[in-house]
Amino acid sequence: MEQAMRRHFFHHDGEGLEAEKEACHWCQIRSFPTHKRCPITIINNEDDTMIQPDFQFMDKSVRTSEIEPTKKEFLTGCDCDEDEHCRFSQCTCLEDVDDEGSDSDDEDEDEDYDSEDQHSNSSRYDRYTAKFLGKKVYAYHSRGKRAGRLRSKFLTSRNPIYECHESCRCSIACPNRVVEKGRNVPLQIFRTKNRGWGVRSTVDIKKGQFVDKYMGEIITGQEANRRRAESHVAQKKDVYLFALDKFSNPDSFDERLRGPPLEVDGQFKSGPSRFINHSCEPNLRIFARVGDHADKHIHDLAFFAIRNISRGEELTFDYIDGVDDSEVDARDPEKQKDMARCLCGSKKCRGWLW
């Protein structure tokens, strides 16, 4: 690995060697617009293993040729005159939010504000605007030290996150554009002692903070099944495949939501989140994030911290999020033969992945 790094730092700054630089992992991550502000680094202090050479780092998902983009005439955004209005139910980006209990009575609402006076003034403004704009249904804290972090009632739910986006009238400073703005956390891919590559941050991460998206090739369900069949171990392939099925509905008016969902394959093309390991007691969770409502079938997969995470602590999420029968299967000696053993080492370890 050291030899490859030296090759990059001593030979890839000048002209020439274009094919070599295109395949270089360090060149790929240094080309990201966020590199100077929140860089991605790679470190291996355990052995001589390198990230597979046919893997390509990228900072956004790519659609394969058979997936057509949504026609422009179907794309819509909100008409909010002020960014603050994008917190209320009359913002068209939030029209599909389930407003059950989604008023201003979040248990940590007061911590949105830096002072009692500001809280008082903001509350008067919110009460006034609520008469015309409806309930607060936004997903994020919008003021104070917690601005931009996911609210507690969302962190403990499986609800999708609806955000404003590039087709909206509101500005890029809109408080409802957290995932839209991209990653703001520096990440380090490192070699673990017994679980291959892992990911950690070089800074502290706060509960509710957006970390990164899961990216890859967006493919059809049919293509995903073909890739599973070609894989030597189908379950290993499933580690990298995520179905975009949050809004799948056989009765939907949108034909793209009625059929098999699209899937994201991050095995050979993805960002640093592709290397995040599983834990039965994770510190991250994936949420479905929607920008334009016409693109629900290709919603984002966004990682948020579900507790405070110290710098250097490995980032993890639950690969199955407790929704399958692996705990029952793990007690069956016959089924154990085909199951993958979990190595997370947490106190709540289920013993098996699947």
N, C-alpha and C positions, 0 to 999 in steps of 0.2 A: 504493500500500500504506500509506503514511504517513497518508493521509486516512482510510482504513478503520480504522486503529489509533486515530486521534484520535476518530473517531466512537464506537468502543467505550469508550475510557477516559473520555470526557466525558459520554456519554449512556446507558450501559448499566448504571449502578449503581442507578438509581432504579426506580420503578414505571413501567409502560407500555412501549410498543414491544416487546411480547412476541414477536410474529412476527419482528421484526428481530433480537432477541436470540437467538431459537432458531436462526436461520441464521448467526449470527456465530461464526466459528471461534475467536476468543479467548474468548467466553462458553462455548463447548463445552468447551475444554480446561481452563478455570478451574473448571468444575463437577466435574471428576474428584476423587475423595476423596484422591488422591495429590498434588494440585496444590501444596500448601504444602511438602510434604516433598521431592518430586522433580518439579518443574514441566516442562511442555513449552513451549518458546518457538519463535517463528517470526521469521526475520530474512532480509532481502533487501538486500544491498549491491551487487547487480549490475545490476538493471534495475527496471522498474515492474510486473513480473509478480506476480499474486496467485494463491494456490491457488484452483482452480476453485470458483466460488460454490456449485455443487450438491454439493460434497463435504461429508460430515458426519463430524466426529471422534467416536469413541466408545471406551470403555475395556473393552469386552467384545464378543464376537461375538454376532450375533443369528440365530436360525433363522427361515427363512421359514415361512409357515403350513402348508405341506404336510409339514413335518418334525415329527413328533410326539415329545415328550420320552419318555425311557424311563420305564416305569411304576415307581412307588416300590417295589413288592414285589420288583423285580429289582435294586435298588440295594443295594450292600453295602460295608462298610468293614472295616478290621482291628479286632481286639479286643485290641490290645497294651495292657498295663497301664501300661507306662512308655514314654516317647518314645524312649529309647535302644534299645528292642527293635525299633523300626522300621527297623533297619539289617540285620536278619538274615532269612534265607530263610524262616523260619516266620511272618513277617509276611505276612498274606494279600494285602496290596497288592503284594508282591514275588514272589508265587508263579509268575508267568510270566516272571521274569527268567532269561535264559540264564546259568547259573552256571559256564559254562566259563571257568576262570581267574579267576573273580570271588571270590577269597578275599582275605585281608588283605595280600597281597604286592604291592600297588601300588607302583610304583617310588618314589613320593614319599609313602608312607604316614606316615613318621616326621614329616613336616612338618605333620601334623594336630595336633601337640602343641606346647605352649609350652615345656616343659622336660623334662629327662630323667626327673625324678621322676614328673611327671604321666604321661609316656609309660609308665613302668614300672607305675604303679598302674592306668592305663587298660588296658594290655595284660593284666594279671592279671584284670581285670573281664571283658574281652572273651573271654579263654580260658575263663573260668568260664561265661559266658552262652552261648558257642558250643556248649557241650556239650548245652544244652537248646534253643537257638534256631536252630542250623544255621550255615551260612556267612554271612559278611558279603556282601551282594549289593547294597547301597544304591549310588546313583549319585553321592552327594556326600561331600565331606569334612565331618565333623561337629564337629570341634574345632579350636581354634587359629586362626591367621591365615587359613587357607584354608577355614574353615567356610562352608558354603553354596555352594562352587564345585564344578563338575563335575569328577570325577576323570579323570585322564589317559587311562585305558583306555576311558572313555566318549567323551571328546573326539575320539579317533581312530577311533571306530567309527560305525556307522550304527544302533546298537541304540536301541530306544525307551526312554524314561525312565518308570518307574512310580513314582508318588507317592501318599502318603496324602492324604486329602481330607476334605470336610465330613461324610461319613458315618462316619468312623473314630472310634474311642474315644480315640485319642491327641490331645494338645492342639495348638493352633495353633503352639506352639513346637517341635513335632516337627521334627527336622533333615531329614526327608524331605518337606517341604512348601515347597520353594523357589519353583517356578512358581505353586503354589497361593496363595502370599502376594502375588504380583504384582510389578510393576516397582518397583525401588528406585534406578534410574539416571535422573538428569535428562537429557532429550534436547532437542536443538535442531534444528529443520527449517530449512535454509538454502538459499539459491539458489547453485548451482554456476556455474562459468564456461561449461561446455559440455554439462552433462548434466541440465539441469532442476533439480529440487529434490533435496537430499540430506539426510542425517541425521548428526549428530555428538553427542558428549556433552560437557558442560561440566566433567566430572570424569574422572579416570583410571579405566579399566576393567581389571580383572585377568583373566588367563587362566582360563577355566572359569566366569566370572561370568555369571549370567542377566541378559539385557538387556531383553527384552520379548517379547511374543507377537505373531504375525501375526493380525490380527483382520479380520472382515468379515461379510458375509452368508453364512450356511451354506445352500447350495442343493443341489438334486438335480443329478445328472449331466445329466439331460435339460434342465433349466433352464440349466445352464452352456453346453450346446451351442447352445441358443437364443440366449443372449447373445453367444456367439462369432459366430453367423451374422448377428446384427444389427449387430455392430461393423464399422466401415469397414475396419479392419485386424485380422484375427483374431489374428495373432501379437502385436499390441500388447495385445489383450485378455488374452492368456495371461500377460502380465507380472503381472496382478493375480489370476489364478485359481490356486489351489493345491488339488490333489486330495488328499483325506484317504484315501489308499490304502495306508497303511503296513501295515494288517492285512487287506487284501482277499485273499480266498481262496475259490476256487470250491467247495472242499470243506468250508468252515466250517459248523459247526452253527448259527451265527447267520446268518439269512437276510439281515441288513443288511450282512454282510461278503461274502456270495456275489455280490451284484449290483454294478452300477456304483457307485463310491464317491461320497460327497458331495463338494462342493467349496466352498472359501471364496473369495468374491469381495470384494476390498477396494478396488475402483476408486472407488466412490462413498461407501462407509461403512467406516471403518477407524480405526486408531490411527496414531501417528507412524511405526511400522515400515513402513507402506505406502510411504513415501518413501525407503526404503533402496535405494541403487543397487547394480548388479552390479559385481563385480570378478573377474577370473580368478585373482587372488591375494588372497582375502578375509580379513577378520579376524573374521567371524562365521560360524556354521553353524546351520541349522535342525534341530531334533530333534523327533520325535514324542513328546509327553508324554501319559501316560494317568493319569487320576484313577480314577474308578469303572470297573471292568473291563466293566461293562455298557454303557459309552459309548465303546468302542474306535472305533466308526464315526465319532465326532465328536471324536477326539483333538485336543489342542492342538498348535500349531506354535510352538515356543519357540526364540528366538535366544539362543545362548551365544557368548561370546568364545573363540576358539580360540588367541589369543595376547594378551599385554598390549597395551592400546590407550591411547595418550596422549590427554589431553583435547584436543579440537579436531580430532582426526584423524577423517576421514570413516569412518562405519561402512558396511561392504559385505558382501555374501554372493554366492556363486556361484549365479546363477539356474538353471543346469542342473547344477551340482555335478559336472561332468565325466562325465555319464552318457549323453551322446548322441553322434551322429556328426558334430558340427559341424566338427571339425578336418579330417575327411576331405572333407566337403562344401565346405569353404572353399578347397580346391585345385581345385575344379571351376568354371571360369568361368561355366558356364550356371547352376549353382545359386547362385552369388554374387549373381545378379540379384535373387533373392528373399530373400536373407539380410540380417539386421540387423547393421551394423558395430558392433563393440565399441569403446567410447571410454574404457575403464577406465584405460589408460595404464600398467598395471603391466608389470614386466619379463617376466612369464609370460603376457602377453595373447595369447589365441588368435586375435585379429583379428576374429572374428565371434561374435555371440551365438547365432544359430540360422539 
